[in-house]
Amino acid sequence: MQLTLEGLSKRFASTVALDHVDLAVNSGELIALLGPSGSGKTTLLRAIAGLLPVDAGRILFGDLDATSLSLRERRVGFVFQHYALFKHLTVAENIAFGPESQPRGERPSKAEIARRVEELLERMQLGGYGGRYPEQLSGGQRQRVALARALAIQPRLLLLDEPFGALDAKVRVELRRWLRQVHDDTGHTTLFVTHDQEEALELADRVVVFNAGRIEQVGTPDEVYRHPRSRFVFDFIGRGGRIDGELVAEGFRVPGIDAVVPVARRIGGALGPAGLHLRPYELRVVGEGDGLPAEVRGLRRIGARNTVELSVAGQGGVIEVDLDAAQPLPSRGQHVRLQPIGGVAFAG
């Protein structure tokens, strides 16, 4: 099912939670809502589900205007961060709760509900667990039960709010791969909220980056990471550093240094003061030659990745550079040259 949001706005007292949000989600897409705490992600999810009324705008499920429909009428599957399972019900009873609670005229037969429960138990890799209670399951298994319960009502749309936030890192990695497989198998249009950038970039077909109730950028994981449209998106997603200087006709000039750095992309056409934003792979460290004078401040080894922390002459802060595994590591305190080989310059 296609989802369309038109000018959604929501205010809590003096706080603007959603500020004229427009978004079109294609049928069968897996969309990640990414942004800092308080940026509007969960508010948007709750508004779509019907858990929260909006002050303005429309929510369309295909051609159906769902803005004024009740939670039950919207038939949306919602998965919460902390599972929200009924402790006094078995796994099978938790999964069956949704369809059993539907109005009599819409309620499936007992045989159909039992069939759905067994099918979902197998799909969620929980075969044989139907008679257990939530407290007898691991965190990952409880989250699978929560997803099965959401799918049991055969929802028009699936919404997940920080679905793996309460789990440890290893289980998170396993479950997000599993969720992607479940999504591909079922074909549900799915939106999930996360603070985990890696989770969003690995799982989603497209990423929606939120900031202060507004959408900063929508794009594929590669687009939002490699081609950010604002300083906020660059700073929020992934690692990166900044060099202050000015845009000139020939490229980017750093004060006090004669060399002009080529610029791969620039945002804002005006020449003058600007910041050159670079990912760790968009820089090269050399012992001598052209480049920006820099000093090695630190070295980090994380698995097969070697990262050098550098301070650039005349600049504040530290810039990180990822080195090729075969490249020799400089020593702490060594003076080197830093050569940008990409990056994006934001004017102003």
N, C-alpha and C positions, 0 to 999 in steps of 0.2 A: 504494500500500500504506500502511495506517495503521501508525504507530509509537507504541508506548506504553512509557514508562519508569516503573518503579515502585520507589521507594526506593533508587535506585542510590547506592552508597557505595564510595569508594576512598581508601585511605590509603597514603602513601609515608613509611615510618618515622613521624616525629612530625607530618608534614604531612597535613592532611585535604584531598584534592584534590576529592572529590565528597562532599557531605553530604546524604544522603537526597533525591536529586533525583527529582522526579515531573514528567513531561511527556507530554502527548498531542499527537501530530502527525497531522493529517488527511491522508488520501491526496491526493497531488498538491500539497501545500503547499510553499512555499519559505520556510524558516525561517532567520533569522539568529541566530547565537549571538554576543552582544556582551558585552564586559567587559574589564577590565584584564588585563595579563599575570599569569599564575598564578592566575586566578580559576576555572579548571576547564573551560574551553571545549574545548580540544584533548583533554584527558583524556576528556571525555564522548564526543567524536567517535571516538576510538580504542577506547573501550569498546564503542560501538555496532557498530563494524566488526569487533570480535573481535581487535583487535591488542593489547588489554589486558584481562586478567580483572578482574572487579569483586569486591569483598569481600562485598557484600550487594546484594539487589534483583533485579529481573527486567527483561529486554529482550524485548518482544513485537513480532514482525512480523505484524501482523494478529492471528490467533488462535494463531500459532506462537510457542512459547517458545524464543527464540534464545539465551538466556543462556549455555548450555553448548555451543552449536554452534561449530565451527571457522570460521576465516576463509573458507575455501572454501565450506563449507556455507551460510554466511550470504548469499553472493553479493551483496556490497555493492561499489559502485563508489566508489573513494577517489581524490581528486585532491589532491596535495601542493602546497605553496607553491612548491617548487623543481623542479617538473615530474617528477623521478625517471624521465626517459626513458632508454632504453638507447641509448648513443651509437653502438654498433656495428650497430644495426638501423636500417633506413629508417623513414620515417614510417609507411608501410603495414604494415611488420613490427611496429612498436611497437603499432599499433592491433590487429593480429591476435594479439598475444601472449597476451592473456587467454583468448579462446575456444580457441586452439590448445593451451593448457595444461590445459584441463578434462579430467577423467577420460574414458577412451575411450567409455564408455557414454553420456556426456552431451555429448561433443564434437560440434559441428556438422560437416557435411561441408566439404571444402575449398571447394566452390562457394558454400556458404552463407556461410562466413567471408569469402570474396572479395567477395561481394555486400554484406555488412555494412560491410566496409572502404570500399568505393566510396561507399556511401550516407552513411557518416559523414564521409568526406572532403568530400563536397558540402555536407552540413549544417553542417560547421565552416568552410565557405568556404576549403577547402584543396584544391579540385579541381586536379589536375596536380602536387601536391606529394608524392604517395605515394612516389616514388623518391628523394626527398632525405633527408639525414641531419639529426638535430636541430641540429648545429652550423651548418647552412646556413639556419636559420630565425631569425626575430626572437623576442624573448621572448613577445610576444603569440601568435605562431603556435605556439610550443612549448606554451603553456598550452592552446591549442585541441586540440593533439594529445593532451595528457594527459587532457583531458575526453573526447575521442573514444575513447581507450583504456579509460577507465572505463565508458563506455556500451556498448562492444563486447560485454561479457559479459551484456548485457541485465539489469542489476542490479535487485534488489528496491528498492534505496534508493541515493541518490547523496549522498556526503559530500565536502565541499570544505573544506580547511584553509588559510585565508588564500590563496585561489586567485590573487589579484592582488597579493600583498604584494611581489613582486620586480619589479614593473613600474613604469614612470614614470606620473605623474599623468594625462597625456592618454590613454595606452593603457588605464589602469585604467577611466576613464570610458567609453571605447568598448566595452571588453570586458564591463563589467557590464551595459550595455544589451543587448549581444549575448547574454549568459548568460540574462537574463530572457526573451528571445525563444526561446532554445533550450529553456528550462524549460517555457514555455507550449506549445511545439510538441510536446515529448515527454511532458509530464505526469508526470515522475518526482517522487516525494516527495524533497525535497532539503533538506539542512541544510548551512549554510556558516558557518565561523568567520571573524570579522573583527574588527580593532581600529578600522576606519574607520566612524565613526558615519554619515557621509553615505551610504556604501555600503550599510549595513544599512537605513537609513531609505528609500533609493530602491528597493532591490531586493526586500526581503522582504514576504511576506504578513503575517507576524508576527515580532516581535523578542523574543528571550529574553535578558534582561539578567542576567549572572552577577556574583557577588561572593563571594569567599572560599569557593568550592565550592558555593554555594547560588544558587538562582534568586531574584532580587530582584523581578522583574516579567516577565510575559508579556503581550503585547498587540500590536495593530496599530502600525505606525510612528507614526501620529498619537496613539494612546493613550499610548505610553510617553514621547513628547515633550511633549505638552500636558497630560497627566494623570499625572505621576509619583507613585508610591505611597510613595516614600521620598526622603530627602535624597540618598542615594547615586545613585539613578536621575536625579534632577534635575541633580546636579553632573556626572555622567558623560556625559550625553547633551545635546549642544548647549551654547550659550553661555547664561550667566545670572549674576545677581548676588543678593546677600543683604543685607537690612536687618534688624538686630537690634532687638527691642523686646518688646512683650508683647501677648498676645491679651486683649482686653476684650470685654464684651458687644456693644459697638457696632462692633467691628472690630479694627484693629491700631494700637497707639499706639507712637510712637517717643519714647524718653526725651528730655526737654528741648524737645519740640515739642508745641504744643497740639492740632494737627490729629489726628483719628483717620482712618486710611486704611481704606476699605472693603476687604474680603477676598473674593476670588472663591471660594476654597476653603480649607478647613483640614483638616490631617491630625492627628488626636489632638484629643479634645474638650475637654481641660482648658484653662481660662483661666490666664494667667500668662506667663512667659518663652517667647519663640518667635522664629523667624526667618521673615521674609517673603521668599520666593524668587520672582524675577521674570525672565522672558525679556526680551531687548532690545526686543521689540515690545510689551511690557506696561507700558511707561513713556512718559510724555510730558514733554517739556521746554518750559517756558513762562518768559517773562521775569519775570512777576510774578503775584501772586494766591495761591490756596491751593496748598499742596504742601510738600515737604520742601526746606529750604535746601540748595543744592548749588553746587559750584564746578567749572567746566570745566577738566579737567586735560589733555585731549588730544583730537585729532580724527583720524579715519582715513577714508580713501576707498578702497574696494575695489570697482572697477567702478562700478556705479550705486548702490552702498550707501554711505551716510554714517553713520558711527558716532561718537558722542560719548562720551568717557570722563569720568565725574563722580565727585567725592568728596562724600559726603553728610555734613552736619554731625553730629559725634558718632559717626561710623561709621568703621571701618577699611576699607581696600581701595578698589577702584574698581568702579563700576557702569557697564555699557555700555548705551547707548540707541541704537537704530537710528532715524534720521530719515527722513521722507518726502523723496523727491528734490526736491520743490518747496519744502520748508521751508528757510528761511534758516539758515545755520550760525552758531552762537554763536562767540565768539572765546575763545581760551585765557585762562584767568583770570577769565572773566566769571562773575558770581554769578547763578544762575537758580533756578527752582523745579522740583521733580521730582514729577510726579503719577503714582502707580501706577494703572493701569487694568485690573489683573488680578492674577495671581500666586497662589501657594499658600503658606499659613502652616503651618509644621511646629512643633507645640507641643513644649516641653521644650528 
